Amino acid sequence: MIQFKDVHVAFGDLHVLKGIDLQIDRGSKTVIIGPSGGGKSTLLRCLAGLEEVSSGRIYLDGADITDVPPKNRGIGLVFQQYSLFPNLKAAQNVAYGLTIQKQPKDDIKRKVSEMLDIVGLSEHSGHYPSQMSGGQQQRVALARAIVTNPKVLLLDEPLSAIDAKLRKSLQVEIRRIQQEFNMT
């Protein structure tokens, strides 16, 4: 499903990724661990198309996506900081990717409603991020990442700022969604 072949990333003289060879099977859950500054986020950003590789190739479903724009990769990404638009309500945040894809308004409304239901936030659809708890914001970010039905869902420490009890329940919920939507 995902393959990195001899991927290198350098920022000037700083070599962050050196000769990464990695293969990830379809539908699997893969965890990348390492020290702070070890290149974990850079690896995810390269896969998502948010960071350019200096050399090497990245493949998704056998297709070379190294130079494909992020919006055309079929990848959902949830950051540690959630990156919700503060001026948009929860439903509008979730709808953002579908709107960019220029999907029909009726389809957007239906998909956003279904996704907010799945993450348990239907009653918060009209709330701004500032009106929601950290856990609710995280679920909006997750809904926004999966509403476009990505092949791959990347999570860059999205639970690190959440208390331990909520973190455990969200881990279970993320795993359930990943399996339900058959995402890698």
C-alpha positions as a LaTeX table, in Angstrom:
\begin{tabular}{lrrr}
\hline
Residue & $x$ (\AA) & $y$ (\AA) & $z$ (\AA) \\
\hline
Met1 & 0.00 & 0.00 & 0.00 \\
Ile2 & 2.69 & 2.51 & 1.05 \\
Gln3 & 6.30 & 2.27 & 0.01 \\
Phe4 & 9.26 & 4.56 & 0.58 \\
Lys5 & 12.29 & 3.81 & $-1.60$ \\
Asp6 & 15.60 & 5.37 & $-0.55$ \\
Val7 & 13.93 & 8.59 & 0.62 \\
His8 & 16.18 & 11.42 & 1.74 \\
Val9 & 15.11 & 14.79 & 3.12 \\
Ala10 & 17.56 & 17.57 & 3.88 \\
Phe11 & 17.03 & 21.13 & 4.99 \\
Gly12 & 20.29 & 22.74 & 3.97 \\
Asp13 & 23.05 & 20.86 & 5.78 \\
Leu14 & 20.58 & 19.16 & 8.14 \\
His15 & 19.75 & 15.64 & 6.88 \\
Val16 & 16.48 & 14.66 & 8.55 \\
Leu17 & 15.70 & 11.45 & 6.63 \\
Lys18 & 18.53 & 9.33 & 5.23 \\
Gly19 & 17.77 & 6.45 & 2.87 \\
Ile20 & 14.37 & 5.49 & 4.26 \\
Asp21 & 13.05 & 2.20 & 2.89 \\
Leu22 & 9.65 & 1.33 & 4.29 \\
Gln23 & 6.71 & $-0.79$ & 3.25 \\
Ile24 & 3.30 & $-0.70$ & 4.90 \\
Asp25 & 0.55 & $-3.19$ & 4.07 \\
Arg26 & $-3.01$ & $-2.19$ & 3.20 \\
Gly27 & $-5.33$ & $-1.93$ & 6.18 \\
Ser28 & $-2.54$ & $-2.17$ & 8.72 \\
Lys29 & $-1.98$ & 0.10 & 11.68 \\
Thr30 & 1.65 & 1.22 & 11.81 \\
Val31 & 3.26 & 3.21 & 14.59 \\
Ile32 & 6.47 & 5.14 & 14.10 \\
Ile33 & 8.33 & 5.86 & 17.30 \\
Gly34 & 11.56 & 7.66 & 18.02 \\
Pro35 & 13.11 & 10.59 & 19.81 \\
Ser36 & 12.02 & 14.18 & 19.38 \\
Gly37 & 13.65 & 15.56 & 16.24 \\
Gly38 & 14.11 & 12.07 & 14.79 \\
Gly39 & 12.12 & 12.75 & 11.60 \\
Lys40 & 8.77 & 11.10 & 12.41 \\
Ser41 & 6.67 & 14.13 & 11.48 \\
Thr42 & 8.84 & 14.82 & 8.44 \\
Leu43 & 8.19 & 11.26 & 7.23 \\
Leu44 & 4.42 & 11.76 & 7.59 \\
Arg45 & 4.58 & 15.19 & 5.94 \\
Cys46 & 6.45 & 13.69 & 2.98 \\
Leu47 & 3.82 & 10.98 & 2.58 \\
Ala48 & 1.06 & 13.60 & 2.76 \\
Gly49 & 2.88 & 15.77 & 0.20 \\
Leu50 & 3.44 & 18.66 & 2.59 \\
Glu51 & 7.22 & 18.25 & 2.48 \\
Glu52 & 9.36 & 17.62 & $-0.59$ \\
Val53 & 11.80 & 14.74 & $-0.65$ \\
Ser54 & 15.38 & 15.56 & $-1.62$ \\
Ser55 & 15.72 & 12.20 & $-3.36$ \\
Gly56 & 14.01 & 8.82 & $-3.47$ \\
Arg57 & 10.43 & 7.89 & $-4.32$ \\
Ile58 & 7.15 & 7.40 & $-2.46$ \\
Tyr59 & 4.47 & 5.01 & $-3.76$ \\
Leu60 & 0.83 & 4.61 & $-2.82$ \\
Asp61 & $-1.06$ & 1.62 & $-4.19$ \\
Gly62 & 1.80 & 1.05 & $-6.64$ \\
Ala63 & 1.60 & 4.58 & $-8.09$ \\
Asp64 & 4.49 & 7.01 & $-7.67$ \\
Ile65 & 3.07 & 9.95 & $-5.68$ \\
Thr66 & 6.36 & 11.69 & $-4.95$ \\
Asp67 & 5.44 & 14.72 & $-7.06$ \\
Val68 & 1.64 & 14.51 & $-6.76$ \\
Pro69 & 0.00 & 17.52 & $-5.02$ \\
Pro70 & $-1.33$ & 16.81 & $-1.50$ \\
Lys71 & $-4.98$ & 17.24 & $-2.49$ \\
Asn72 & $-4.65$ & 14.46 & $-5.08$ \\
Arg73 & $-3.00$ & 11.82 & $-2.86$ \\
Gly74 & $-6.04$ & 10.43 & $-1.03$ \\
Ile75 & $-4.46$ & 10.92 & 2.38 \\
Gly76 & $-6.07$ & 12.29 & 5.55 \\
Leu77 & $-3.88$ & 13.92 & 8.19 \\
Val78 & $-4.59$ & 14.91 & 11.78 \\
Phe79 & $-1.93$ & 17.05 & 13.45 \\
Gln80 & $-1.11$ & 17.37 & 17.13 \\
Gln81 & $-2.53$ & 20.92 & 17.09 \\
Tyr82 & $-5.70$ & 19.85 & 15.15 \\
Ser83 & $-5.38$ & 22.91 & 12.84 \\
Leu84 & $-9.10$ & 23.67 & 12.90 \\
Phe85 & $-10.24$ & 26.91 & 11.31 \\
Pro86 & $-11.26$ & 29.09 & 14.28 \\
Asn87 & $-13.74$ & 31.11 & 12.19 \\
Leu88 & $-15.60$ & 28.00 & 10.97 \\
Lys89 & $-18.13$ & 25.98 & 12.94 \\
Ala90 & $-17.56$ & 22.25 & 13.47 \\
Ala91 & $-19.67$ & 21.23 & 10.45 \\
Gln92 & $-17.89$ & 23.78 & 8.25 \\
Asn93 & $-14.49$ & 22.49 & 9.38 \\
Val94 & $-15.53$ & 18.92 & 8.53 \\
Ala95 & $-16.92$ & 20.05 & 5.15 \\
Tyr96 & $-13.74$ & 21.88 & 4.15 \\
Gly97 & $-12.08$ & 19.07 & 2.15 \\
Leu98 & $-15.32$ & 18.18 & 0.39 \\
Thr99 & $-15.83$ & 21.84 & $-0.53$ \\
Ile100 & $-12.30$ & 22.02 & $-1.97$ \\
Gln101 & $-13.12$ & 18.90 & $-4.01$ \\
Lys102 & $-16.20$ & 20.79 & $-5.29$ \\
Gln103 & $-18.59$ & 18.02 & $-4.35$ \\
Pro104 & $-22.34$ & 18.73 & $-4.64$ \\
Lys105 & $-23.75$ & 20.68 & $-1.67$ \\
Asp106 & $-26.33$ & 17.99 & $-0.85$ \\
Asp107 & $-23.59$ & 15.32 & $-0.75$ \\
Ile108 & $-21.45$ & 17.54 & 1.47 \\
Lys109 & $-24.31$ & 18.11 & 3.90 \\
Arg110 & $-25.12$ & 14.39 & 4.07 \\
Lys111 & $-21.48$ & 13.27 & 4.48 \\
Val112 & $-20.74$ & 15.90 & 7.14 \\
Ser113 & $-23.86$ & 14.90 & 9.09 \\
Glu114 & $-22.90$ & 11.20 & 8.90 \\
Met115 & $-19.33$ & 11.92 & 9.96 \\
Leu116 & $-20.34$ & 14.10 & 12.91 \\
Asp117 & $-22.66$ & 11.27 & 13.96 \\
Ile118 & $-19.82$ & 8.75 & 13.75 \\
Val119 & $-17.54$ & 10.85 & 16.00 \\
Gly120 & $-20.43$ & 11.67 & 18.37 \\
Leu121 & $-20.60$ & 15.40 & 17.71 \\
Ser122 & $-23.91$ & 15.92 & 15.90 \\
Glu123 & $-25.13$ & 18.22 & 18.68 \\
His124 & $-21.97$ & 20.37 & 18.33 \\
Ser125 & $-22.15$ & 20.93 & 14.56 \\
Gly126 & $-22.87$ & 24.65 & 15.04 \\
His127 & $-20.11$ & 25.25 & 17.60 \\
Tyr128 & $-16.86$ & 27.05 & 16.90 \\
Pro129 & $-13.61$ & 25.37 & 18.02 \\
Ser130 & $-13.31$ & 27.84 & 20.90 \\
Gln131 & $-16.66$ & 26.55 & 22.21 \\
Met132 & $-15.49$ & 22.92 & 22.31 \\
Ser133 & $-13.24$ & 20.90 & 24.60 \\
Gly134 & $-9.90$ & 19.53 & 23.41 \\
Gly135 & $-11.41$ & 16.10 & 22.89 \\
Gln136 & $-14.27$ & 17.51 & 20.86 \\
Gln137 & $-11.84$ & 19.52 & 18.72 \\
Gln138 & $-9.77$ & 16.40 & 18.16 \\
Arg139 & $-12.86$ & 14.51 & 16.97 \\
Val140 & $-13.74$ & 17.36 & 14.57 \\
Ala141 & $-10.19$ & 17.17 & 13.17 \\
Leu142 & $-10.54$ & 13.40 & 12.82 \\
Ala143 & $-13.92$ & 13.76 & 11.08 \\
Arg144 & $-12.44$ & 16.34 & 8.71 \\
Ala145 & $-9.58$ & 13.98 & 7.88 \\
Ile146 & $-11.78$ & 10.96 & 7.11 \\
Val147 & $-14.87$ & 12.56 & 5.51 \\
Thr148 & $-13.12$ & 12.57 & 2.12 \\
Asn149 & $-12.70$ & 8.78 & 2.45 \\
Pro150 & $-8.88$ & 8.72 & 2.28 \\
Lys151 & $-6.93$ & 5.56 & 1.49 \\
Val152 & $-4.50$ & 6.43 & 4.28 \\
Leu153 & $-5.04$ & 8.22 & 7.59 \\
Leu154 & $-1.95$ & 9.81 & 9.15 \\
Leu155 & $-2.04$ & 10.80 & 12.81 \\
Asp156 & 0.80 & 13.00 & 14.05 \\
Glu157 & 0.50 & 12.78 & 17.85 \\
Pro158 & $-3.13$ & 13.95 & 17.82 \\
Leu159 & $-3.79$ & 12.72 & 21.37 \\
Ser160 & $-0.75$ & 14.09 & 23.17 \\
Ala161 & $-2.55$ & 17.19 & 24.49 \\
Ile162 & $-5.54$ & 15.25 & 25.85 \\
Asp163 & $-5.93$ & 13.81 & 29.36 \\
Ala164 & $-5.23$ & 10.10 & 29.84 \\
Lys165 & $-8.86$ & 8.96 & 30.30 \\
Leu166 & $-10.08$ & 10.70 & 27.12 \\
Arg167 & $-6.94$ & 9.60 & 25.25 \\
Lys168 & $-7.77$ & 5.93 & 25.87 \\
Ser169 & $-11.37$ & 6.25 & 24.67 \\
Leu170 & $-10.28$ & 8.19 & 21.57 \\
Gln171 & $-7.65$ & 5.54 & 20.75 \\
Val172 & $-10.41$ & 2.93 & 20.74 \\
Glu173 & $-12.65$ & 5.19 & 18.63 \\
Ile174 & $-9.88$ & 5.90 & 16.08 \\
Arg175 & $-9.17$ & 2.18 & 15.74 \\
Arg176 & $-12.87$ & 1.45 & 15.25 \\
Ile177 & $-13.14$ & 4.12 & 12.53 \\
Gln178 & $-9.95$ & 2.92 & 10.86 \\
Gln179 & $-11.34$ & $-0.61$ & 10.65 \\
Glu180 & $-14.84$ & 0.49 & 9.64 \\
Phe181 & $-13.50$ & 2.57 & 6.73 \\
Asn182 & $-10.72$ & 0.07 & 5.90 \\
Met183 & $-8.01$ & 2.74 & 6.04 \\
Thr184 & $-4.33$ & 2.12 & 6.34 \\
\hline
\end{tabular}
